[in-house]
Amino acid sequence: MALKGGGFERKSKASDQIPSSSLADIAFLLLIFFMVTTVFRTEQDRQIEWPEAVATQQIDEKRDNIMYIWVERNGDVWINDRLVPMENVSDLVAPRWVESGRRLRISLRADAQVPYRFVDAVQQEIREAGAIYVVFATDLERRMMRERR
Amino acid sequence: MAILNKKQKVSDEIPSASMADIAFLLLIFFLVTTVFPKDRGLPIVLPEDQQEIEIPQKNILHILINPDGTVGVRRGDSQDEAIYSPRDIEGVWRLEVAQNPNLIAGVRTHPEAAHRYMIQVLDALQTAGSDRISLQMQDG
């Protein structure tokens, strides 16, 4: 009678089961990690119609260094849930620009239908504050039929 | 004594076998409900103050955005203006920049033109790989 395993039969002391007693600890660790790293929005979104663009890119900057300026269809400017008169925009941008060490990105969230003079006025205010990085917030446009040259 | 000695059948410990299930349930809940902010758009760098430099007219492609969304394209100092739709600008830019690599796009938008027409033109220019864009407003 041939020996099972060629005579190397030895009782293994290690269990062949994955230890499940620490599963809860792992799960809770993950849970706590996600809870801690989640940043809640402190600012409410304004209702705007987003312009669409094919070349839309992700902003490659920390959340703290992104400032949102909302421009509504009627030309109202909202920053941090507050209606801001156009001439005061630069006073709000300037301290953030210095605070961020000249890295501040301004996400300009203007309604698709707003007349351009309001967008231009906001840009002038941003320049007055010294900030130079502006991102025109857009939605990614998916074009099915795109002619290429 | 007979009554007091009765063995209690109910365990006095909280069952920990389902603890992992509860934790994973919470974990999945948080994963699903987390909304990632959409921080995206078309980036542009505004000129700093005292950084305005004169550019020879031949290196400028004037792109004039009208209130109705049509786009007039005028090359440098020439006076003739061709009318395009915003989507054609990508091709126009590719053709023009092939002839003159130093070309700068001077996008001048009418004050009453909708923001999205400017975005369409900016989108076309960025899709065509242009990074020398100047945004201005027409006097009006």
Interface residues (C-beta under 8 A of the other chain):
Chain A: S20 L23 A24 A27 F28 L30 L31 F34 M35 T38 R41 P51 E52 A53 V54 A55 T56 Q57 Q58 I59 R63 I66 V71 R105 S107 L108 A110 D111 A112 Q113 V114 P115 Y116 R117 F118 V119 D120 Q123 I126 R127 G130 A131 I132 Y133 V134 V135 F136 A137 T138 D139 L140 E141 R149
Chain B: S16 M19 A20 I22 A23 F24 L26 L27 F30 L31 T34 P37 K38 D39 R40 G41 L42 P43 I44 V45 L46 P47 E48 D49 I65 E90 G91 R94 T109 H110 P111 E112 A113 A114 H115 R116 Y117 M118 I119 Q120 L122 D123 Q126 T127 L135 Q136 M137
